[in-house]
Amino acid sequence: MKKILLVEDDTVLGETIVDILEDENYDITWVKDGKKALDKSFEHRYDLYLFDINVPFINGLELLNDLRKSGDTTPAIFITAKIDLESFERGFEVGADDYIRKPFHMKELLIRINNQIQKSFSTHDTQVHYKNILYNLESQIVTKDDNVEHLTPTEVKLLELFLKNIGRVITKDEIFDFTHDGGIGSDSALRVQISRLKKLGLDITNIRAIGYRCEKP
C-alpha cells in the first residue's frame, strides 16, 4: 500500500481527499500544518507528498525546500489557489514535481498522484549506485567492484531502504516496518545488519534515540 503525506488545513477538503484516496487503497497521513508535516516526514517514509502551499507555521514551499535540502527526493505535488507566475516558478525551484490548482476535480488529482508514483518507481526499477556498490532492484543482486555480495534477505531490504533514502534519517520503527513487513524486529539483529552494511561500504550514522542515516557518498 502506497503511503501519502497530505498537508491541508481546510478540514472539508482534507476529509474529502482522505476519503477518496483511501477508497483507492492509499495509506494517508493527514496533518494541517507544516511543522507537523516535517515531524511526520522524519518518522515515516512516504511514496508521495501532497502539500497545500498556504498552511500554518511552515508553508508548503518552505516545507518542501527544507525536505529537499535534507536529501529527501519523495515526489511532491502542490495544491494551491495561487495562480501567479512567481509562486508557480518558486514551487518548481524548491523541488515540486507537479501542481494542481483549486478548485480541482478529484479524478484529476488521482491521475496526477498515480502518474507521480509510477514515475518515481520506474526511475528506480533497474540499478542504484553507491560508491563502488551496485544494487539491482529487480533481481535484488548486490555487487561490489563487480563481485556479487551475499547478503541475507533482510540485509538486502535494509540496503534498499537506505539507498532509496540517502541523507534522510530513518527511524527504527520505519526500518522494521519495511524489513519485516510491519512485524516486530530485533534491536540486536538490526545492529548486526547495520554493521554488515558498513563493512560493505555504506556510510551509516547512528542518530541517537532516533534511528540511522546513510550519508551521501
N, C-alpha and C positions, 0 to 999 in steps of 0.2 A: 504494500500500500504506500503510495507516494505521499510525502509529508509537505504541507504548505504552511508557511507562517504568514498570516494576514494581519496587517496593521490598519485598522479603520475605526475612527471614533464616532461615526454615525451608526447608532445602535440598529436602526431599521435596516440599513444597507448591509451592515455586518452580519446580522442574523440571516438575511436573505442569501448572501454569498455563502455562508457556512452551510445552510440547508441545501443549496444547490450542489455545492462541491461534495458534501457528504453523500448525497444521493448518487454522485458519480464515483463513489468509493475512494475519495481522497481523505487523508487524515489531516484535519485542520486545527491549527493552534491560532486562536484569535485574541489579540490584545488591542488596546485602544490608545496607546501612546508609544512613542519611540524609545523611551527608556526601558519599558518592559520588553519591547521587541529586541533590544540589544541584549538584555539578560537571557531571553529565550534562545537567541542565536548562539550563545556560548554554552547553553545547557543541552541543546539538541542539534542534530544535523537535519537540514531540510532540503527538499528537492526543488523548491521554488519559493521566492519571496513575492508577496503581493502587498505593496505598500501604497497607502494613500499619502499624498505629499503633505497636506495640511493637518498634522496631528500634534497633540501636545508634547511639551518637553523637548523632544528631538524630532524635527520634521523629517519627512521621508528622504529628502535629498541629503541631509546631513547624516542620517542613519546609514544609508547605502554607501555614502562616501567613507564613513568610518569602517564599515564592514569590508569594503574593497581594499582599504589601506592595510587591514589586518590579514589580507590574503584570501578572503572569502570570495569564491567565484560562483556561488549559487546564483542561478538565473533569477532575474528580478523584473517584475512588471510594476510600473507606477499606475496608480489610479489617481486621476486629477480632474478638477473642474477648470484648472488654468489652461488657457489656450494661447498665451503669449509665447512668441518665438524664443525669448530669453529663457523662460522656465523649461521649455521643451529641449532646448540645446543643453542647458545645465544638467538635465536629467541624464542625458546620454554621456555627458562629460564625467559624471560620477559613477557611471557603470551600469545604467539601466539597459535591459535587453529589449524592452518594449513598453509602450504606453497604451492606456485605454482611457478615453475621456468620458466623464459623466455628462449626461446620463448615457448609459450603455445597455445593450441587450445582453442578457445572461448567456445566450448562445455564443455571442461574440467573445465574451470573457472566457468561456470554456475552450473555444477554438484557440485563443491566444495562449492559454495555460498549457493545453495539450501540445501545442507547437513548440513552446519553450522547453518543456520537459523532454520531448522527443529529441530536440536538437542537442540538449545537454547530454543525454545518454548516448547519442550517436557519435558525439565527439570523443567519447571515452570507451568506444566499443572495440578498440584494437589494442594499442600499446601505450603504456605510460613509462616515461623515463625518469630516473632519479640517479644523478651521478652516473656510475657505470652499471646501474641496475636497470633491467628491463622487465616489465610485467605485462603479460598479455591477458587482458580481462576476459577474452573469450575462452582461451584454453586454460587460463589460470596457471600458466607456466612462468616461473621466475628464473631469470638468468642474470649472472654477474660476469662481466668480461666474457660473454658468450658461453659460459658454463652453466648448466642447469643446477639450480639450488633446490634442495629437497626440504621443503617446509611442511609442517602439519597443516591440515585444512583450516584450523583456527588461526595459525600464523599467517596463512595466505589471506584470510579475511581481514585480519588486523593490518597487514601490509596494504591491502587495497583501501581500507578506510583512511589510513594515514596519507597515502599517495593522492587520494581524492580531496584531502583537506590540508594541504601543505600550508603551514603558517598559522593554522587555526587551533585553538585549544579544544581538545575533545575530552569530555568528561568520562569517568569510568562507567557511569550508567549508560552513556551513549555507546561506548565500546562494547559492553556486554550485550546491549540490545542488538547491535549489528553482528557481533561474532557468535552469539548464542541464540539468535532469532527471538529475542525478548526474554530468554531464560536467565537464570542466575549464574554469574560467573564467579571465579575464584580470584581473589587478590593475589595470592601467592603464584598461581598459574600465570596470571597476567604479567607479573614481574619477570617471570622466566621467559615469556614470549617477547616482552619488550627487550630483554637482554639479547635474545636471539636476533631480533631485527637490528639492534645496534651493532652487533657483530657483523651482520650482513652489510651494514654501511649506512643505515638510516640515522640521521642526527636527531635523536628524540630527547626532548627536555621534559622532566617531571615538574609539573606545575603544582606545587604543594597544596594538598587538600582539594584540588580541583580535578586534575587529570593530566593529560600529556599533549605535547605539541611536537609535530615533525617539522623541523626547521627547513627553510628554503636552502637548496644546495648552493 
